[in-house]
Amino acid sequence: MVRLSVNVNKIALIRNSRGGPIPDVLEAARTCLEAGCHGITVHPRPDARHITHRDVYELAEVLRRNWKRAEFNIEGYPNPTFIDLVSRVVPDQVTLVPDPPDALTSNQGWKFNESTRWLVDVIRRLRDAKMRVSVFVEPDAQTVENAKVWGANRIELYTGPYAHAFGTPQCAPILKAHIEAARLARRLGLGINAGHDLNLDNLPTYVREVRGLMEVSIGHALICDAIYKGLKRTVGLYLKAVGKRTRDTSRARKK
Protein backbone atom coordinates (compact mmCIF):
# COMPACT_ATOMS: atom_id res chain seq x y z
CA MET A 1 0.00 0.00 0.00
CA VAL A 2 1.26 3.48 -0.87
CA ARG A 3 0.69 5.91 1.98
CA LEU A 4 -0.36 9.53 1.46
CA SER A 5 1.21 12.20 3.66
CA VAL A 6 -0.32 15.65 3.20
CA ASN A 7 2.05 18.61 3.34
CA VAL A 8 0.26 21.50 5.07
CA ASN A 9 2.89 24.18 4.36
CA LYS A 10 0.57 26.05 1.97
CA ILE A 11 -2.06 26.41 4.70
CA ALA A 12 0.50 28.15 6.89
CA LEU A 13 1.66 30.30 3.98
CA ILE A 14 -1.85 31.64 3.44
CA ARG A 15 -2.26 32.25 7.17
CA ASN A 16 1.03 34.09 7.43
CA SER A 17 0.18 36.34 4.50
CA ARG A 18 -2.45 38.05 6.69
CA GLY A 19 -0.74 37.71 10.05
CA GLY A 20 -3.78 36.18 11.75
CA PRO A 21 -4.79 32.70 12.92
CA ILE A 22 -6.68 31.60 9.80
CA PRO A 23 -6.63 29.31 7.97
CA ASP A 24 -5.88 27.13 10.98
CA VAL A 25 -3.04 24.68 10.29
CA LEU A 26 -4.21 22.29 13.01
CA GLU A 27 -7.76 22.26 11.68
CA ALA A 28 -6.50 21.62 8.17
CA ALA A 29 -4.40 18.70 9.42
CA ARG A 30 -7.38 17.29 11.32
CA THR A 31 -9.53 17.56 8.21
CA CYS A 32 -6.96 15.66 6.15
CA LEU A 33 -6.66 12.96 8.78
CA GLU A 34 -10.43 12.63 9.11
CA ALA A 35 -10.53 12.18 5.34
CA GLY A 36 -8.24 9.19 5.72
CA CYS A 37 -4.73 10.35 4.83
CA HIS A 38 -1.90 8.43 6.45
CA GLY A 39 0.23 11.26 7.75
CA ILE A 40 1.12 14.94 7.85
CA THR A 41 4.26 16.50 6.40
CA VAL A 42 5.77 19.91 7.20
CA HIS A 43 8.86 21.67 5.94
CA PRO A 44 9.87 24.47 8.32
CA ARG A 45 12.29 26.89 6.66
CA PRO A 46 14.74 29.33 8.27
CA ASP A 47 12.64 32.37 7.31
CA ALA A 48 9.44 30.79 8.76
CA ARG A 49 7.49 31.96 5.71
CA HIS A 50 5.02 29.14 6.20
CA ILE A 51 5.34 26.45 8.88
CA THR A 52 6.74 27.81 12.16
CA HIS A 53 8.38 25.93 15.01
CA ARG A 54 5.24 26.53 17.06
CA ASP A 55 3.21 24.79 14.32
CA VAL A 56 5.58 21.83 14.45
CA TYR A 57 5.19 21.40 18.21
CA GLU A 58 1.41 21.79 18.07
CA LEU A 59 1.00 19.35 15.19
CA ALA A 60 3.22 16.82 16.94
CA GLU A 61 1.02 17.04 20.03
CA VAL A 62 -2.21 16.66 18.06
CA LEU A 63 -0.92 13.59 16.23
CA ARG A 64 0.53 12.07 19.38
CA ARG A 65 -2.71 12.47 21.36
CA ASN A 66 -5.41 11.82 18.79
CA TRP A 67 -3.99 10.20 15.67
CA LYS A 68 -1.58 7.53 16.80
CA ARG A 69 -1.80 5.60 13.54
CA ALA A 70 -0.86 8.61 11.45
CA GLU A 71 2.79 9.56 10.91
CA PHE A 72 4.49 12.92 11.28
CA ASN A 73 7.16 13.69 8.70
CA ILE A 74 9.39 16.76 9.08
CA GLU A 75 11.45 17.85 6.07
CA GLY A 76 14.33 20.26 6.10
CA TYR A 77 17.96 21.10 5.66
CA PRO A 78 19.89 19.62 8.60
CA ASN A 79 21.39 22.77 10.10
CA PRO A 80 21.77 22.94 13.91
CA THR A 81 18.40 24.65 14.40
CA PHE A 82 16.60 21.96 12.40
CA ILE A 83 18.40 19.15 14.19
CA ASP A 84 17.49 20.68 17.55
CA LEU A 85 13.83 20.96 16.50
CA VAL A 86 13.42 17.36 15.33
CA SER A 87 15.39 16.10 18.33
CA ARG A 88 12.83 17.74 20.60
CA VAL A 89 9.79 16.64 18.61
CA VAL A 90 10.99 13.15 17.56
CA PRO A 91 8.72 12.70 14.52
CA ASP A 92 8.19 9.31 12.91
CA GLN A 93 10.27 10.38 9.93
CA VAL A 94 12.80 13.09 9.14
CA THR A 95 13.37 13.84 5.46
CA LEU A 96 16.68 15.57 4.82
CA VAL A 97 16.78 17.93 1.83
CA PRO A 98 19.74 19.91 0.44
CA ASP A 99 17.87 23.22 0.11
CA PRO A 100 19.80 26.44 0.70
CA PRO A 101 18.09 28.88 3.12
CA ASP A 102 16.69 31.05 0.32
CA ALA A 103 15.26 28.21 -1.78
CA LEU A 104 11.69 28.77 -2.94
CA THR A 105 11.10 25.01 -3.02
CA SER A 106 13.15 21.84 -3.21
CA ASN A 107 14.66 21.48 -6.68
CA GLN A 108 17.40 18.87 -6.46
CA GLY A 109 18.55 15.85 -4.50
CA TRP A 110 21.63 15.32 -2.35
CA LYS A 111 25.05 14.81 -3.88
CA PHE A 112 26.74 12.19 -1.72
CA ASN A 113 30.46 12.93 -1.84
CA GLU A 114 33.25 14.11 0.46
CA SER A 115 31.60 17.51 0.85
CA THR A 116 28.51 15.90 2.35
CA ARG A 117 30.26 13.25 4.41
CA TRP A 118 29.05 15.13 7.52
CA LEU A 119 25.58 13.75 6.81
CA VAL A 120 26.71 10.34 8.03
CA ASP A 121 26.92 11.64 11.60
CA VAL A 122 23.63 13.52 11.27
CA ILE A 123 21.80 10.44 10.02
CA ARG A 124 23.32 8.29 12.74
CA ARG A 125 22.27 10.77 15.42
CA LEU A 126 18.68 10.89 14.17
CA ARG A 127 18.42 7.13 13.86
CA ASP A 128 19.86 6.67 17.35
CA ALA A 129 17.03 8.92 18.57
CA LYS A 130 14.49 6.49 17.02
CA MET A 131 13.62 8.58 13.97
CA ARG A 132 13.38 7.06 10.50
CA VAL A 133 15.60 9.01 8.11
CA SER A 134 14.76 9.61 4.47
CA VAL A 135 17.04 11.51 2.10
CA PHE A 136 15.88 13.49 -0.93
CA VAL A 137 17.64 12.13 -4.03
CA GLU A 138 17.73 12.04 -7.81
CA PRO A 139 16.96 8.69 -9.50
CA ASP A 140 20.63 7.85 -9.99
CA ALA A 141 22.18 4.47 -9.18
CA GLN A 142 25.31 5.79 -7.48
CA THR A 143 23.27 8.23 -5.43
CA VAL A 144 20.92 5.47 -4.27
CA GLU A 145 23.87 3.27 -3.33
CA ASN A 146 25.49 6.11 -1.41
CA ALA A 147 22.26 6.81 0.44
CA LYS A 148 22.55 3.29 1.80
CA VAL A 149 26.23 3.77 2.66
CA TRP A 150 25.49 7.07 4.40
CA GLY A 151 23.01 5.23 6.64
CA ALA A 152 19.55 6.37 5.47
CA ASN A 153 16.47 4.21 6.06
CA ARG A 154 14.69 5.49 2.99
CA ILE A 155 15.13 7.60 -0.09
CA GLU A 156 12.63 10.15 -1.35
CA LEU A 157 12.83 10.25 -5.13
CA TYR A 158 12.63 13.80 -6.48
CA THR A 159 9.73 13.72 -8.93
CA GLY A 160 9.88 17.30 -10.23
CA PRO A 161 11.35 16.45 -13.66
CA TYR A 162 8.93 13.53 -14.05
CA ALA A 163 5.96 15.78 -13.27
CA HIS A 164 7.10 18.52 -15.64
CA ALA A 165 7.64 16.04 -18.49
CA PHE A 166 4.47 14.06 -17.89
CA GLY A 167 2.42 13.68 -21.06
CA THR A 168 5.39 14.36 -23.35
CA PRO A 169 7.86 11.99 -25.04
CA GLN A 170 10.50 13.15 -22.57
CA CYS A 171 8.65 11.50 -19.68
CA ALA A 172 9.40 7.87 -20.60
CA PRO A 173 13.17 7.91 -19.92
CA ILE A 174 12.67 9.89 -16.72
CA LEU A 175 10.10 7.41 -15.45
CA LYS A 176 12.40 4.54 -16.43
CA ALA A 177 15.16 6.06 -14.28
CA HIS A 178 12.77 6.16 -11.32
CA ILE A 179 11.73 2.56 -11.87
CA GLU A 180 15.37 1.44 -11.95
CA ALA A 181 16.31 3.54 -8.92
CA ALA A 182 13.43 2.01 -6.98
CA ARG A 183 14.48 -1.49 -8.04
CA LEU A 184 18.01 -0.83 -6.78
CA ALA A 185 16.71 0.67 -3.53
CA ARG A 186 14.63 -2.42 -2.85
CA ARG A 187 17.64 -4.64 -3.47
CA LEU A 188 19.67 -2.57 -1.01
CA GLY A 189 16.96 -2.68 1.64
CA LEU A 190 16.03 1.00 1.38
CA GLY A 191 12.44 2.16 1.70
CA ILE A 192 11.11 4.29 -1.16
CA ASN A 193 9.23 7.57 -0.87
CA ALA A 194 8.55 10.11 -3.60
CA GLY A 195 7.51 13.71 -3.84
CA HIS A 196 7.46 17.05 -5.65
CA ASP A 197 4.86 18.28 -8.14
CA LEU A 198 2.88 15.06 -8.04
CA ASN A 199 -0.81 15.62 -8.80
CA LEU A 200 -3.99 13.81 -9.74
CA ASP A 201 -2.91 13.55 -13.38
CA ASN A 202 0.62 12.16 -13.00
CA LEU A 203 0.31 10.30 -9.69
CA PRO A 204 -1.56 7.13 -10.80
CA THR A 205 1.02 6.33 -13.48
CA TYR A 206 3.89 6.84 -11.07
CA VAL A 207 2.32 4.64 -8.40
CA ARG A 208 1.59 1.92 -10.95
CA GLU A 209 5.07 1.89 -12.50
CA VAL A 210 7.42 2.51 -9.56
CA ARG A 211 7.33 -0.78 -7.67
CA GLY A 212 7.95 -0.78 -3.95
CA LEU A 213 6.81 2.81 -3.45
CA MET A 214 5.85 3.27 0.19
CA GLU A 215 4.83 6.91 0.60
CA VAL A 216 4.15 10.09 -1.34
CA SER A 217 4.06 13.50 0.31
CA ILE A 218 1.94 16.03 -1.55
CA GLY A 219 1.12 19.61 -0.66
CA HIS A 220 0.98 22.25 -3.37
CA ALA A 221 -1.19 20.43 -5.92
CA LEU A 222 -3.44 18.92 -3.27
CA ILE A 223 -4.13 22.27 -1.60
CA CYS A 224 -4.72 23.89 -5.00
CA ASP A 225 -7.23 21.17 -5.88
CA ALA A 226 -8.89 21.66 -2.50
CA ILE A 227 -9.66 25.28 -3.40
CA TYR A 228 -11.97 23.98 -6.13
CA LYS A 229 -13.11 20.65 -4.75
CA GLY A 230 -12.95 20.98 -0.97
CA LEU A 231 -10.24 19.55 1.28
CA LYS A 232 -11.94 16.32 2.39
CA ARG A 233 -13.00 15.39 -1.13
CA THR A 234 -9.57 16.21 -2.49
CA VAL A 235 -7.80 13.98 0.05
CA GLY A 236 -10.16 11.21 -1.03
CA LEU A 237 -9.26 11.75 -4.68
CA TYR A 238 -5.54 11.52 -3.91
CA LEU A 239 -6.08 8.38 -1.84
CA LYS A 240 -7.87 6.90 -4.84
CA ALA A 241 -4.95 7.94 -7.03
CA VAL A 242 -2.46 6.02 -4.88
CA GLY A 243 -4.66 2.94 -4.77
CA LYS A 244 -7.43 3.68 -2.24
CA ARG A 245 -7.20 1.90 1.17
CA THR A 246 -7.48 4.84 3.53
CA ARG A 247 -6.20 4.72 7.06
CA ASP A 248 -8.91 3.38 9.40
CA THR A 249 -10.29 6.63 10.81
CA SER A 250 -12.87 4.91 13.00
CA ARG A 251 -10.14 3.71 15.33
CA ALA A 252 -7.56 6.42 14.76
CA ARG A 253 -8.70 8.80 17.45
CA LYS A 254 -7.70 8.11 21.01
CA LYS A 255 -10.71 7.01 23.03
C-alpha positions as CSV (number, residue, x, y, z in Angstrom):
1,M,0.0,0.0,0.0
2,V,1.3,3.5,-0.9
3,R,0.7,5.9,2.0
4,L,-0.4,9.5,1.5
5,S,1.2,12.2,3.7
6,V,-0.3,15.6,3.2
7,N,2.1,18.6,3.3
8,V,0.3,21.5,5.1
9,N,2.9,24.2,4.4
10,K,0.6,26.0,2.0
11,I,-2.1,26.4,4.7
12,A,0.5,28.1,6.9
13,L,1.7,30.3,4.0
14,I,-1.8,31.6,3.4
15,R,-2.3,32.2,7.2
16,N,1.0,34.1,7.4
17,S,0.2,36.3,4.5
18,R,-2.4,38.0,6.7
19,G,-0.7,37.7,10.0
20,G,-3.8,36.2,11.7
21,P,-4.8,32.7,12.9
22,I,-6.7,31.6,9.8
23,P,-6.6,29.3,8.0
24,D,-5.9,27.1,11.0
25,V,-3.0,24.7,10.3
26,L,-4.2,22.3,13.0
27,E,-7.8,22.3,11.7
28,A,-6.5,21.6,8.2
29,A,-4.4,18.7,9.4
30,R,-7.4,17.3,11.3
31,T,-9.5,17.6,8.2
32,C,-7.0,15.7,6.1
33,L,-6.7,13.0,8.8
34,E,-10.4,12.6,9.1
35,A,-10.5,12.2,5.3
36,G,-8.2,9.2,5.7
37,C,-4.7,10.3,4.8
38,H,-1.9,8.4,6.5
39,G,0.2,11.3,7.8
40,I,1.1,14.9,7.9
41,T,4.3,16.5,6.4
42,V,5.8,19.9,7.2
43,H,8.9,21.7,5.9
44,P,9.9,24.5,8.3
45,R,12.3,26.9,6.7
46,P,14.7,29.3,8.3
47,D,12.6,32.4,7.3
48,A,9.4,30.8,8.8
49,R,7.5,32.0,5.7
50,H,5.0,29.1,6.2
51,I,5.3,26.5,8.9
52,T,6.7,27.8,12.2
53,H,8.4,25.9,15.0
54,R,5.2,26.5,17.1
55,D,3.2,24.8,14.3
56,V,5.6,21.8,14.4
57,Y,5.2,21.4,18.2
58,E,1.4,21.8,18.1
59,L,1.0,19.4,15.2
60,A,3.2,16.8,16.9
61,E,1.0,17.0,20.0
62,V,-2.2,16.7,18.1
63,L,-0.9,13.6,16.2
64,R,0.5,12.1,19.4
65,R,-2.7,12.5,21.4
66,N,-5.4,11.8,18.8
67,W,-4.0,10.2,15.7
68,K,-1.6,7.5,16.8
69,R,-1.8,5.6,13.5
70,A,-0.9,8.6,11.4
71,E,2.8,9.6,10.9
72,F,4.5,12.9,11.3
73,N,7.2,13.7,8.7
74,I,9.4,16.8,9.1
75,E,11.4,17.8,6.1
76,G,14.3,20.3,6.1
77,Y,18.0,21.1,5.7
78,P,19.9,19.6,8.6
79,N,21.4,22.8,10.1
80,P,21.8,22.9,13.9
81,T,18.4,24.7,14.4
82,F,16.6,22.0,12.4
83,I,18.4,19.2,14.2
84,D,17.5,20.7,17.5
85,L,13.8,21.0,16.5
86,V,13.4,17.4,15.3
87,S,15.4,16.1,18.3
88,R,12.8,17.7,20.6
89,V,9.8,16.6,18.6
90,V,11.0,13.1,17.6
91,P,8.7,12.7,14.5
92,D,8.2,9.3,12.9
93,Q,10.3,10.4,9.9
94,V,12.8,13.1,9.1
95,T,13.4,13.8,5.5
96,L,16.7,15.6,4.8
97,V,16.8,17.9,1.8
98,P,19.7,19.9,0.4
99,D,17.9,23.2,0.1
100,P,19.8,26.4,0.7
101,P,18.1,28.9,3.1
102,D,16.7,31.1,0.3
103,A,15.3,28.2,-1.8
104,L,11.7,28.8,-2.9
105,T,11.1,25.0,-3.0
106,S,13.2,21.8,-3.2
107,N,14.7,21.5,-6.7
108,Q,17.4,18.9,-6.5
109,G,18.6,15.9,-4.5
110,W,21.6,15.3,-2.4
111,K,25.1,14.8,-3.9
112,F,26.7,12.2,-1.7
113,N,30.5,12.9,-1.8
114,E,33.2,14.1,0.5
115,S,31.6,17.5,0.8
116,T,28.5,15.9,2.3
117,R,30.3,13.3,4.4
118,W,29.1,15.1,7.5
119,L,25.6,13.7,6.8
120,V,26.7,10.3,8.0
121,D,26.9,11.6,11.6
122,V,23.6,13.5,11.3
123,I,21.8,10.4,10.0
124,R,23.3,8.3,12.7
125,R,22.3,10.8,15.4
126,L,18.7,10.9,14.2
127,R,18.4,7.1,13.9
128,D,19.9,6.7,17.4
129,A,17.0,8.9,18.6
130,K,14.5,6.5,17.0
131,M,13.6,8.6,14.0
132,R,13.4,7.1,10.5
133,V,15.6,9.0,8.1
134,S,14.8,9.6,4.5
135,V,17.0,11.5,2.1
136,F,15.9,13.5,-0.9
137,V,17.6,12.1,-4.0
138,E,17.7,12.0,-7.8
139,P,17.0,8.7,-9.5
140,D,20.6,7.9,-10.0
141,A,22.2,4.5,-9.2
142,Q,25.3,5.8,-7.5
143,T,23.3,8.2,-5.4
144,V,20.9,5.5,-4.3
145,E,23.9,3.3,-3.3
146,N,25.5,6.1,-1.4
147,A,22.3,6.8,0.4
148,K,22.5,3.3,1.8
149,V,26.2,3.8,2.7
150,W,25.5,7.1,4.4
151,G,23.0,5.2,6.6
152,A,19.6,6.4,5.5
153,N,16.5,4.2,6.1
154,R,14.7,5.5,3.0
155,I,15.1,7.6,-0.1
156,E,12.6,10.2,-1.4
157,L,12.8,10.2,-5.1
158,Y,12.6,13.8,-6.5
159,T,9.7,13.7,-8.9
160,G,9.9,17.3,-10.2
161,P,11.4,16.4,-13.7
162,Y,8.9,13.5,-14.0
163,A,6.0,15.8,-13.3
164,H,7.1,18.5,-15.6
165,A,7.6,16.0,-18.5
166,F,4.5,14.1,-17.9
167,G,2.4,13.7,-21.1
168,T,5.4,14.4,-23.3
169,P,7.9,12.0,-25.0
170,Q,10.5,13.1,-22.6
171,C,8.7,11.5,-19.7
172,A,9.4,7.9,-20.6
173,P,13.2,7.9,-19.9
174,I,12.7,9.9,-16.7
175,L,10.1,7.4,-15.4
176,K,12.4,4.5,-16.4
177,A,15.2,6.1,-14.3
178,H,12.8,6.2,-11.3
179,I,11.7,2.6,-11.9
180,E,15.4,1.4,-11.9
181,A,16.3,3.5,-8.9
182,A,13.4,2.0,-7.0
183,R,14.5,-1.5,-8.0
184,L,18.0,-0.8,-6.8
185,A,16.7,0.7,-3.5
186,R,14.6,-2.4,-2.9
187,R,17.6,-4.6,-3.5
188,L,19.7,-2.6,-1.0
189,G,17.0,-2.7,1.6
190,L,16.0,1.0,1.4
191,G,12.4,2.2,1.7
192,I,11.1,4.3,-1.2
193,N,9.2,7.6,-0.9
194,A,8.5,10.1,-3.6
195,G,7.5,13.7,-3.8
196,H,7.5,17.0,-5.7
197,D,4.9,18.3,-8.1
198,L,2.9,15.1,-8.0
199,N,-0.8,15.6,-8.8
200,L,-4.0,13.8,-9.7
201,D,-2.9,13.5,-13.4
202,N,0.6,12.2,-13.0
203,L,0.3,10.3,-9.7
204,P,-1.6,7.1,-10.8
205,T,1.0,6.3,-13.5
206,Y,3.9,6.8,-11.1
207,V,2.3,4.6,-8.4
208,R,1.6,1.9,-10.9
209,E,5.1,1.9,-12.5
210,V,7.4,2.5,-9.6
211,R,7.3,-0.8,-7.7
212,G,8.0,-0.8,-3.9
213,L,6.8,2.8,-3.5
214,M,5.8,3.3,0.2
215,E,4.8,6.9,0.6
216,V,4.1,10.1,-1.3
217,S,4.1,13.5,0.3
218,I,1.9,16.0,-1.5
219,G,1.1,19.6,-0.7
220,H,1.0,22.2,-3.4
221,A,-1.2,20.4,-5.9
222,L,-3.4,18.9,-3.3
223,I,-4.1,22.3,-1.6
224,C,-4.7,23.9,-5.0
225,D,-7.2,21.2,-5.9
226,A,-8.9,21.7,-2.5
227,I,-9.7,25.3,-3.4
228,Y,-12.0,24.0,-6.1
229,K,-13.1,20.7,-4.8
230,G,-12.9,21.0,-1.0
231,L,-10.2,19.5,1.3
232,K,-11.9,16.3,2.4
233,R,-13.0,15.4,-1.1
234,T,-9.6,16.2,-2.5
235,V,-7.8,14.0,0.0
236,G,-10.2,11.2,-1.0
237,L,-9.3,11.8,-4.7
238,Y,-5.5,11.5,-3.9
239,L,-6.1,8.4,-1.8
240,K,-7.9,6.9,-4.8
241,A,-4.9,7.9,-7.0
242,V,-2.5,6.0,-4.9
243,G,-4.7,2.9,-4.8
244,K,-7.4,3.7,-2.2
245,R,-7.2,1.9,1.2
246,T,-7.5,4.8,3.5
247,R,-6.2,4.7,7.1
248,D,-8.9,3.4,9.4
249,T,-10.3,6.6,10.8
250,S,-12.9,4.9,13.0
251,R,-10.1,3.7,15.3
252,A,-7.6,6.4,14.8
253,R,-8.7,8.8,17.5
254,K,-7.7,8.1,21.0
255,K,-10.7,7.0,23.0
